[in-house]
Structure formats: C-alpha cells, structure tokens
Amino acid sequence: MQIDVVGGGSLGLLYGAKLAEAGADVTIWTRSEEQADVLANQGIRLKELDGANEKSIRIKSLWSGSVSEHRERYDVTKQNADYRWVLLSVKQSDLDEAFLNMLASLLASYDGESVAVVCMQNGIGHLERIKTKLPTYPLFAAVTTEGAKRLDVRSVEHTGKGQLWLGEWGENERNQDDSLDNSQKMLISLLETAGFTSFLSKDLENRIFNKLLINAVINPLTAILDVENGQLPLHPVGVKLMQALYEETELVLVKAGMNLPENGWELIIKVCRQTSSNISSMLSDVRAGRATEIDAINGGVVQLAEKNGLQAPLNQAIVTMIKALNLKSTMKE
C-alpha cells in the first residue's frame, strides 16, 4: 500500500515509521528541505514504548517545496490500481492557504490514480476548510489517542499506547466506490499490523467530539501550568481547573450532538496517565513561540456554545490566556 504522510512532526514520524516497518511504501513530506534530506538518507529513528527498543526505519522523504517537480516527474502508469492514502499529520494552525494549495498540487500529481485523504487534526473546522480545496476527493477523519514525542528531525519516541478510529466524512462529493470500501479495510488491517489498535467507525462526529473534549481539557492546562500530561491531575490547582473545564465543555458538546460519555472524567485521567511523559503539542508550541491550535480546540467549543445558545466563559478565558502566553513567548524572542 502506498502512503504519503504530510508532516514530519511527532505523529507523522510515528505513523510513517511503523507503517513502513509493516510493509507500506511510505513517503514523508516535510516542511523543511533539511529534514527531508536527513530522513531520506538516514531514515526514522524510532524509540518504542518500552524505552529499551530502538530501531532505524528506512522511508522515502521529500520536501513540500518540491511538489511541482514531483508532479512533473511522477509517472502514474507505474502505480497499482489500489488507493493511495494521504495522511495529513500537520496541526490545525498549519492548514493555511499556502499549505492547502501545496496539498492540492500534490494530489493533482497523482491524476489518474485513486487517492483518499485522512485528516488527523485536533479540534473542529478543518474538514470544511480542506473541502474547499479538495471538493471531490474522499475525505476521512482519523481520531487517535496515541502518544508520541519528536526528539529531533528524524527521531520519535512512542510515549503512549492509544487507539485510532477512522471514518469517511460524508460531506464531500464522491460516487460510490467499492474499491475504496475495500481499501479502507486494508488500511485498517495495515494499521493493526503496524501495532495501532484501529477501528472503522460510522460515528466519527461523536468520536471527534470526544477527542475535542479530551484536548480542550488537557492541552491548554498543560500549557498554562507548564507541566507534562501526567503531572496535570496531580497539580493541586490543575485538577480543579480540569474538573471545571470538563464540566463546561461536556455540557456544550452534548448540546451540540455528542453522546453523553460514560465515565468521561475517568477517561481524561486515563489519557493523562497513558501519556504521562508527553509534552502536549500546545505546551510545545507555547514554549517555542509557535501558533497553537487553541482557536480550533477551546475556540471551537466557544463557537459551538454560541451556536446552541449557551455560554462557555471558562473556555473563552482559556483561549485568552493561551494567546497571552503565546504573545509573551514571541516577545521574548
């Protein structure tokens, strides 16, 4: 199976490495030419969950700035008839006009080949944005709770065992295609072989809401308190903020259509424990002075609250605090 992973961050490297090890033909598309060269020449260095097992996995890697050259050289006649899967592992904040244009150009290079896109972003709103550039491609949403930490441009540590749910987003325009149905089952089988507990889901909206609930509670609070995931429930102030933010967010999401989760609070604590050594992407972004996904996560909760006649003052305050932290970090530079 041929897989393009767009994004050389923690999840991109983790999924790229393990899928390649399972037998897929993987190409990692990176933001920088330097990272692409290192990955192409040295492969991905994967540190497994046990911490003792470390391996180097060979993959292909190309720089996103070379898409136009790739388009000129790529020979679709050499490829097989199965679907090519394009996994978008970049963050919500990276889905700007330039990125979407690059993505459209990449997919156009496979004209004549069957292509499906898997969106692995946190938060909400990204599927609608991607659809504006890719109205006729099959779009899938993937919700994953795997933990990963990028150590350097070619190294990634698998820090937490989770699950992945995959399902097609029904808002895009495509004709019924039995070969796509078969290919998604093959993709799930490949993910299982790669060591990811994976499921096909017909209830992706609910899964997305559940992941949004987890992200809205854990990510911003780890960034505000500057702690790893596992420290958050142990923090005397953090756990109180977690509970208040959980209750407000759950109320909003249930009103928006999420099924009331069973033992939802316990699940939040479990995720913190399973990814105890993780530095959340939001904390990493704040520390580095990069744009965060706060508008798509807690900002998304605020928008859903307004849409359904509710208020979400704590989520709104969280958005303001994260943006203030981000501004402070940028000014230090």
Contacts in CASP RR format, 6 or more apart in sequence:
PFRMAT RR
TARGET T0000
AUTHOR 0000-0000-0000
METHOD contacts of the structure
MODEL  1
MQIDVVGGGSLGLLYGAKLAEAGADVTIWTRSEEQADVLANQGIRLKELD
GANEKSIRIKSLWSGSVSEHRERYDVTKQNADYRWVLLSVKQSDLDEAFL
NMLASLLASYDGESVAVVCMQNGIGHLERIKTKLPTYPLFAAVTTEGAKR
LDVRSVEHTGKGQLWLGEWGENERNQDDSLDNSQKMLISLLETAGFTSFL
SKDLENRIFNKLLINAVINPLTAILDVENGQLPLHPVGVKLMQALYEETE
LVLVKAGMNLPENGWELIIKVCRQTSSNISSMLSDVRAGRATEIDAINGG
VVQLAEKNGLQAPLNQAIVTMIKALNLKSTMKE
1 23 0 8 1.000
1 24 0 8 1.000
1 25 0 8 1.000
1 82 0 8 1.000
1 85 0 8 1.000
1 186 0 8 1.000
1 187 0 8 1.000
1 190 0 8 1.000
2 24 0 8 1.000
2 25 0 8 1.000
2 27 0 8 1.000
2 79 0 8 1.000
2 80 0 8 1.000
2 82 0 8 1.000
2 84 0 8 1.000
2 85 0 8 1.000
3 16 0 8 1.000
3 19 0 8 1.000
3 24 0 8 1.000
3 25 0 8 1.000
3 26 0 8 1.000
3 27 0 8 1.000
3 84 0 8 1.000
3 85 0 8 1.000
3 86 0 8 1.000
3 87 0 8 1.000
4 26 0 8 1.000
4 27 0 8 1.000
4 29 0 8 1.000
4 84 0 8 1.000
4 85 0 8 1.000
4 86 0 8 1.000
4 87 0 8 1.000
4 106 0 8 1.000
5 12 0 8 1.000
5 15 0 8 1.000
5 16 0 8 1.000
5 19 0 8 1.000
5 26 0 8 1.000
5 27 0 8 1.000
5 28 0 8 1.000
5 29 0 8 1.000
5 87 0 8 1.000
5 89 0 8 1.000
6 29 0 8 1.000
6 64 0 8 1.000
6 86 0 8 1.000
6 87 0 8 1.000
6 88 0 8 1.000
6 89 0 8 1.000
6 90 0 8 1.000
6 103 0 8 1.000
6 106 0 8 1.000
7 28 0 8 1.000
7 29 0 8 1.000
7 30 0 8 1.000
7 31 0 8 1.000
7 88 0 8 1.000
7 89 0 8 1.000
7 90 0 8 1.000
8 28 0 8 1.000
8 29 0 8 1.000
8 30 0 8 1.000
8 31 0 8 1.000
8 35 0 8 1.000
8 39 0 8 1.000
8 89 0 8 1.000
8 150 0 8 1.000
9 89 0 8 1.000
9 150 0 8 1.000
9 156 0 8 1.000
10 147 0 8 1.000
10 148 0 8 1.000
10 149 0 8 1.000
10 150 0 8 1.000
10 156 0 8 1.000
10 281 0 8 1.000
11 89 0 8 1.000
11 120 0 8 1.000
11 144 0 8 1.000
11 146 0 8 1.000
11 148 0 8 1.000
12 28 0 8 1.000
12 87 0 8 1.000
12 89 0 8 1.000
12 148 0 8 1.000
12 156 0 8 1.000
13 28 0 8 1.000
13 44 0 8 1.000
13 46 0 8 1.000
13 148 0 8 1.000
13 150 0 8 1.000
13 154 0 8 1.000
13 155 0 8 1.000
13 156 0 8 1.000
14 46 0 8 1.000
14 146 0 8 1.000
14 147 0 8 1.000
14 148 0 8 1.000
14 156 0 8 1.000
14 158 0 8 1.000
15 87 0 8 1.000
15 89 0 8 1.000
15 194 0 8 1.000
15 196 0 8 1.000
16 24 0 8 1.000
16 26 0 8 1.000
16 28 0 8 1.000
16 44 0 8 1.000
16 59 0 8 1.000
16 87 0 8 1.000
17 44 0 8 1.000
17 46 0 8 1.000
17 57 0 8 1.000
17 59 0 8 1.000
17 156 0 8 1.000
18 46 0 8 1.000
18 57 0 8 1.000
18 194 0 8 1.000
18 195 0 8 1.000
18 196 0 8 1.000
19 26 0 8 1.000
19 190 0 8 1.000
19 191 0 8 1.000
19 194 0 8 1.000
20 26 0 8 1.000
20 44 0 8 1.000
20 57 0 8 1.000
20 58 0 8 1.000
20 59 0 8 1.000
21 46 0 8 1.000
21 55 0 8 1.000
21 57 0 8 1.000
21 194 0 8 1.000
22 190 0 8 1.000
22 193 0 8 1.000
22 194 0 8 1.000
22 195 0 8 1.000
23 190 0 8 1.000
23 193 0 8 1.000
24 190 0 8 1.000
24 194 0 8 1.000
25 60 0 8 1.000
26 59 0 8 1.000
26 60 0 8 1.000
27 59 0 8 1.000
27 60 0 8 1.000
27 61 0 8 1.000
27 62 0 8 1.000
28 36 0 8 1.000
28 39 0 8 1.000
28 44 0 8 1.000
28 59 0 8 1.000
28 60 0 8 1.000
28 61 0 8 1.000
28 62 0 8 1.000
29 36 0 8 1.000
29 61 0 8 1.000
29 62 0 8 1.000
29 63 0 8 1.000
29 64 0 8 1.000
29 67 0 8 1.000
29 106 0 8 1.000
30 36 0 8 1.000
30 39 0 8 1.000
30 61 0 8 1.000
30 62 0 8 1.000
30 63 0 8 1.000
30 64 0 8 1.000
31 63 0 8 1.000
31 64 0 8 1.000
32 63 0 8 1.000
32 153 0 8 1.000
33 63 0 8 1.000
33 65 0 8 1.000
33 66 0 8 1.000
34 153 0 8 1.000
35 61 0 8 1.000
35 63 0 8 1.000
35 153 0 8 1.000
35 154 0 8 1.000
36 61 0 8 1.000
36 62 0 8 1.000
36 63 0 8 1.000
36 66 0 8 1.000
37 61 0 8 1.000
37 63 0 8 1.000
38 61 0 8 1.000
38 153 0 8 1.000
38 154 0 8 1.000
39 59 0 8 1.000
39 61 0 8 1.000
39 153 0 8 1.000
39 154 0 8 1.000
40 59 0 8 1.000
40 60 0 8 1.000
40 61 0 8 1.000
40 62 0 8 1.000
42 56 0 8 1.000
42 154 0 8 1.000
43 56 0 8 1.000
43 57 0 8 1.000
43 58 0 8 1.000
43 59 0 8 1.000
43 61 0 8 1.000
43 154 0 8 1.000
44 56 0 8 1.000
44 57 0 8 1.000
44 59 0 8 1.000
44 154 0 8 1.000
44 155 0 8 1.000
44 156 0 8 1.000
45 54 0 8 1.000
45 55 0 8 1.000
45 56 0 8 1.000
45 151 0 8 1.000
45 154 0 8 1.000
45 155 0 8 1.000
45 156 0 8 1.000
46 54 0 8 1.000
46 55 0 8 1.000
46 56 0 8 1.000
46 57 0 8 1.000
46 155 0 8 1.000
46 156 0 8 1.000
46 158 0 8 1.000
47 53 0 8 1.000
47 54 0 8 1.000
47 151 0 8 1.000
47 155 0 8 1.000
47 156 0 8 1.000
47 157 0 8 1.000
47 158 0 8 1.000
48 54 0 8 1.000
48 55 0 8 1.000
48 158 0 8 1.000
49 158 0 8 1.000
49 159 0 8 1.000
49 160 0 8 1.000
49 161 0 8 1.000
51 157 0 8 1.000
62 70 0 8 1.000
64 102 0 8 1.000
64 106 0 8 1.000
65 102 0 8 1.000
67 102 0 8 1.000
67 105 0 8 1.000
67 106 0 8 1.000
67 109 0 8 1.000
68 105 0 8 1.000
70 106 0 8 1.000
70 109 0 8 1.000
71 105 0 8 1.000
71 106 0 8 1.000
71 108 0 8 1.000
71 109 0 8 1.000
74 109 0 8 1.000
74 110 0 8 1.000
76 110 0 8 1.000
76 111 0 8 1.000
76 112 0 8 1.000
76 113 0 8 1.000
79 110 0 8 1.000
79 113 0 8 1.000
81 114 0 8 1.000
81 179 0 8 1.000
82 114 0 8 1.000
82 179 0 8 1.000
82 183 0 8 1.000
82 186 0 8 1.000
83 114 0 8 1.000
83 115 0 8 1.000
83 116 0 8 1.000
83 179 0 8 1.000
83 180 0 8 1.000
83 183 0 8 1.000
83 184 0 8 1.000
84 110 0 8 1.000
84 113 0 8 1.000
84 114 0 8 1.000
84 115 0 8 1.000
84 116 0 8 1.000
85 115 0 8 1.000
85 116 0 8 1.000
85 117 0 8 1.000
85 118 0 8 1.000
85 183 0 8 1.000
85 187 0 8 1.000
86 103 0 8 1.000
86 106 0 8 1.000
86 107 0 8 1.000
86 115 0 8 1.000
86 116 0 8 1.000
86 117 0 8 1.000
86 118 0 8 1.000
87 118 0 8 1.000
87 120 0 8 1.000
87 142 0 8 1.000
88 103 0 8 1.000
88 117 0 8 1.000
88 118 0 8 1.000
88 119 0 8 1.000
88 120 0 8 1.000
88 121 0 8 1.000
88 130 0 8 1.000
89 120 0 8 1.000
90 99 0 8 1.000
90 121 0 8 1.000
91 121 0 8 1.000
91 122 0 8 1.000
91 281 0 8 1.000
91 285 0 8 1.000
91 293 0 8 1.000
92 121 0 8 1.000
92 122 0 8 1.000
92 123 0 8 1.000
92 125 0 8 1.000
92 126 0 8 1.000
92 293 0 8 1.000
92 295 0 8 1.000
92 296 0 8 1.000
92 297 0 8 1.000
93 285 0 8 1.000
93 290 0 8 1.000
93 291 0 8 1.000
93 292 0 8 1.000
93 293 0 8 1.000
93 296 0 8 1.000
95 121 0 8 1.000
95 126 0 8 1.000
95 129 0 8 1.000
95 130 0 8 1.000
100 129 0 8 1.000
100 130 0 8 1.000
100 132 0 8 1.000
100 133 0 8 1.000
101 133 0 8 1.000
103 130 0 8 1.000
103 133 0 8 1.000
103 134 0 8 1.000
104 133 0 8 1.000
104 134 0 8 1.000
107 115 0 8 1.000
107 117 0 8 1.000
107 134 0 8 1.000
107 137 0 8 1.000
114 177 0 8 1.000
114 179 0 8 1.000
114 180 0 8 1.000
114 183 0 8 1.000
115 137 0 8 1.000
115 138 0 8 1.000
116 137 0 8 1.000
116 138 0 8 1.000
116 139 0 8 1.000
116 140 0 8 1.000
116 180 0 8 1.000
116 183 0 8 1.000
116 184 0 8 1.000
117 130 0 8 1.000
117 134 0 8 1.000
117 137 0 8 1.000
117 138 0 8 1.000
117 139 0 8 1.000
117 140 0 8 1.000
118 140 0 8 1.000
118 141 0 8 1.000
118 142 0 8 1.000
118 166 0 8 1.000
119 126 0 8 1.000
119 127 0 8 1.000
119 130 0 8 1.000
119 139 0 8 1.000
119 140 0 8 1.000
119 141 0 8 1.000
119 142 0 8 1.000
119 169 0 8 1.000
120 142 0 8 1.000
120 144 0 8 1.000
121 293 0 8 1.000
121 296 0 8 1.000
122 211 0 8 1.000
122 212 0 8 1.000
122 215 0 8 1.000
122 219 0 8 1.000
122 281 0 8 1.000
122 293 0 8 1.000
122 296 0 8 1.000
122 297 0 8 1.000
123 208 0 8 1.000
123 211 0 8 1.000
123 212 0 8 1.000
123 215 0 8 1.000
123 293 0 8 1.000
123 296 0 8 1.000
123 297 0 8 1.000
123 300 0 8 1.000
124 208 0 8 1.000
124 212 0 8 1.000
124 296 0 8 1.000
124 300 0 8 1.000
124 304 0 8 1.000
125 296 0 8 1.000
125 300 0 8 1.000
126 296 0 8 1.000
127 139 0 8 1.000
127 141 0 8 1.000
127 169 0 8 1.000
127 171 0 8 1.000
128 171 0 8 1.000
130 139 0 8 1.000
131 139 0 8 1.000
131 171 0 8 1.000
131 172 0 8 1.000
134 172 0 8 1.000
135 172 0 8 1.000
135 173 0 8 1.000
136 172 0 8 1.000
136 173 0 8 1.000
136 174 0 8 1.000
137 172 0 8 1.000
137 174 0 8 1.000
138 168 0 8 1.000
138 172 0 8 1.000
138 174 0 8 1.000
138 177 0 8 1.000
138 180 0 8 1.000
139 168 0 8 1.000
139 169 0 8 1.000
139 170 0 8 1.000
139 171 0 8 1.000
139 172 0 8 1.000
140 166 0 8 1.000
140 167 0 8 1.000
140 168 0 8 1.000
140 169 0 8 1.000
140 184 0 8 1.000
141 166 0 8 1.000
141 167 0 8 1.000
141 168 0 8 1.000
141 169 0 8 1.000
141 204 0 8 1.000
141 207 0 8 1.000
141 208 0 8 1.000
142 164 0 8 1.000
142 165 0 8 1.000
142 166 0 8 1.000
142 167 0 8 1.000
143 164 0 8 1.000
143 165 0 8 1.000
143 204 0 8 1.000
143 207 0 8 1.000
143 208 0 8 1.000
143 210 0 8 1.000
143 211 0 8 1.000
144 162 0 8 1.000
144 163 0 8 1.000
144 164 0 8 1.000
144 165 0 8 1.000
144 196 0 8 1.000
145 162 0 8 1.000
145 163 0 8 1.000
145 164 0 8 1.000
145 211 0 8 1.000
145 214 0 8 1.000
145 271 0 8 1.000
145 274 0 8 1.000
146 158 0 8 1.000
146 160 0 8 1.000
146 161 0 8 1.000
146 162 0 8 1.000
146 163 0 8 1.000
146 164 0 8 1.000
146 196 0 8 1.000
147 158 0 8 1.000
147 159 0 8 1.000
147 160 0 8 1.000
147 161 0 8 1.000
147 162 0 8 1.000
147 274 0 8 1.000
147 275 0 8 1.000
147 278 0 8 1.000
148 156 0 8 1.000
148 157 0 8 1.000
148 158 0 8 1.000
148 159 0 8 1.000
148 160 0 8 1.000
148 278 0 8 1.000
149 156 0 8 1.000
149 157 0 8 1.000
149 159 0 8 1.000
149 277 0 8 1.000
149 278 0 8 1.000
149 279 0 8 1.000
150 156 0 8 1.000
151 157 0 8 1.000
159 275 0 8 1.000
159 277 0 8 1.000
159 278 0 8 1.000
160 274 0 8 1.000
160 275 0 8 1.000
160 278 0 8 1.000
161 197 0 8 1.000
161 274 0 8 1.000
162 196 0 8 1.000
162 197 0 8 1.000
162 274 0 8 1.000
163 196 0 8 1.000
163 197 0 8 1.000
163 198 0 8 1.000
163 199 0 8 1.000
164 191 0 8 1.000
164 196 0 8 1.000
164 197 0 8 1.000
164 198 0 8 1.000
164 199 0 8 1.000
165 198 0 8 1.000
165 199 0 8 1.000
165 200 0 8 1.000
165 201 0 8 1.000
165 204 0 8 1.000
165 207 0 8 1.000
166 184 0 8 1.000
166 187 0 8 1.000
166 188 0 8 1.000
166 191 0 8 1.000
166 198 0 8 1.000
166 199 0 8 1.000
166 200 0 8 1.000
166 201 0 8 1.000
167 184 0 8 1.000
167 200 0 8 1.000
167 201 0 8 1.000
167 202 0 8 1.000
167 204 0 8 1.000
168 184 0 8 1.000
168 204 0 8 1.000
169 204 0 8 1.000
174 180 0 8 1.000
184 200 0 8 1.000
185 200 0 8 1.000
188 198 0 8 1.000
188 199 0 8 1.000
188 200 0 8 1.000
191 198 0 8 1.000
192 198 0 8 1.000
201 207 0 8 1.000
205 257 0 8 1.000
206 257 0 8 1.000
206 258 0 8 1.000
206 259 0 8 1.000
209 253 0 8 1.000
209 256 0 8 1.000
209 257 0 8 1.000
209 258 0 8 1.000
210 258 0 8 1.000
210 261 0 8 1.000
212 249 0 8 1.000
212 253 0 8 1.000
212 297 0 8 1.000
212 300 0 8 1.000
212 301 0 8 1.000
213 246 0 8 1.000
213 249 0 8 1.000
213 250 0 8 1.000
213 253 0 8 1.000
213 258 0 8 1.000
213 261 0 8 1.000
213 264 0 8 1.000
213 268 0 8 1.000
214 267 0 8 1.000
214 268 0 8 1.000
214 271 0 8 1.000
215 293 0 8 1.000
215 297 0 8 1.000
216 245 0 8 1.000
216 249 0 8 1.000
216 297 0 8 1.000
216 298 0 8 1.000
216 301 0 8 1.000
216 315 0 8 1.000
216 318 0 8 1.000
217 242 0 8 1.000
217 245 0 8 1.000
217 246 0 8 1.000
217 249 0 8 1.000
217 268 0 8 1.000
218 229 0 8 1.000
218 232 0 8 1.000
218 242 0 8 1.000
218 268 0 8 1.000
218 271 0 8 1.000
218 272 0 8 1.000
218 280 0 8 1.000
219 280 0 8 1.000
219 281 0 8 1.000
219 282 0 8 1.000
219 283 0 8 1.000
219 293 0 8 1.000
219 297 0 8 1.000
220 282 0 8 1.000
220 294 0 8 1.000
220 297 0 8 1.000
220 298 0 8 1.000
220 318 0 8 1.000
220 321 0 8 1.000
220 322 0 8 1.000
221 232 0 8 1.000
221 238 0 8 1.000
221 241 0 8 1.000
221 242 0 8 1.000
221 245 0 8 1.000
221 318 0 8 1.000
222 228 0 8 1.000
222 229 0 8 1.000
222 232 0 8 1.000
222 279 0 8 1.000
222 280 0 8 1.000
222 282 0 8 1.000
222 283 0 8 1.000
223 280 0 8 1.000
223 282 0 8 1.000
223 283 0 8 1.000
223 285 0 8 1.000
223 286 0 8 1.000
223 292 0 8 1.000
223 322 0 8 1.000
223 325 0 8 1.000
224 318 0 8 1.000
224 321 0 8 1.000
224 322 0 8 1.000
224 325 0 8 1.000
225 232 0 8 1.000
225 235 0 8 1.000
225 237 0 8 1.000
225 238 0 8 1.000
226 283 0 8 1.000
226 287 0 8 1.000
227 235 0 8 1.000
227 283 0 8 1.000
228 276 0 8 1.000
228 277 0 8 1.000
228 278 0 8 1.000
228 279 0 8 1.000
229 271 0 8 1.000
229 272 0 8 1.000
229 275 0 8 1.000
229 276 0 8 1.000
229 277 0 8 1.000
229 278 0 8 1.000
229 279 0 8 1.000
229 280 0 8 1.000
230 272 0 8 1.000
230 273 0 8 1.000
230 275 0 8 1.000
230 276 0 8 1.000
230 277 0 8 1.000
230 278 0 8 1.000
231 276 0 8 1.000
232 238 0 8 1.000
232 239 0 8 1.000
232 242 0 8 1.000
232 272 0 8 1.000
233 239 0 8 1.000
233 242 0 8 1.000
233 269 0 8 1.000
233 272 0 8 1.000
233 273 0 8 1.000
242 268 0 8 1.000
243 265 0 8 1.000
244 314 0 8 1.000
245 314 0 8 1.000
245 315 0 8 1.000
245 318 0 8 1.000
246 264 0 8 1.000
246 265 0 8 1.000
246 268 0 8 1.000
248 312 0 8 1.000
248 313 0 8 1.000
248 314 0 8 1.000
248 315 0 8 1.000
249 301 0 8 1.000
249 312 0 8 1.000
249 315 0 8 1.000
250 258 0 8 1.000
250 260 0 8 1.000
250 261 0 8 1.000
250 264 0 8 1.000
251 310 0 8 1.000
252 301 0 8 1.000
252 304 0 8 1.000
252 305 0 8 1.000
252 308 0 8 1.000
252 310 0 8 1.000
252 312 0 8 1.000
252 315 0 8 1.000
253 301 0 8 1.000
253 304 0 8 1.000
254 260 0 8 1.000
255 304 0 8 1.000
255 305 0 8 1.000
255 308 0 8 1.000
255 310 0 8 1.000
256 304 0 8 1.000
256 307 0 8 1.000
256 308 0 8 1.000
261 267 0 8 1.000
281 292 0 8 1.000
281 293 0 8 1.000
282 292 0 8 1.000
282 293 0 8 1.000
282 294 0 8 1.000
282 297 0 8 1.000
282 322 0 8 1.000
284 290 0 8 1.000
285 291 0 8 1.000
285 292 0 8 1.000
285 293 0 8 1.000
285 326 0 8 1.000
286 292 0 8 1.000
286 322 0 8 1.000
286 325 0 8 1.000
286 326 0 8 1.000
286 329 0 8 1.000
287 329 0 8 1.000
288 329 0 8 1.000
289 326 0 8 1.000
289 329 0 8 1.000
289 330 0 8 1.000
289 333 0 8 1.000
290 326 0 8 1.000
291 326 0 8 1.000
292 322 0 8 1.000
292 326 0 8 1.000
294 318 0 8 1.000
294 319 0 8 1.000
294 322 0 8 1.000
294 323 0 8 1.000
295 319 0 8 1.000
298 315 0 8 1.000
298 316 0 8 1.000
298 318 0 8 1.000
298 319 0 8 1.000
298 322 0 8 1.000
299 315 0 8 1.000
299 316 0 8 1.000
299 319 0 8 1.000
301 312 0 8 1.000
301 315 0 8 1.000
302 312 0 8 1.000
302 315 0 8 1.000
302 316 0 8 1.000
302 319 0 8 1.000
305 311 0 8 1.000
305 312 0 8 1.000
305 315 0 8 1.000
END
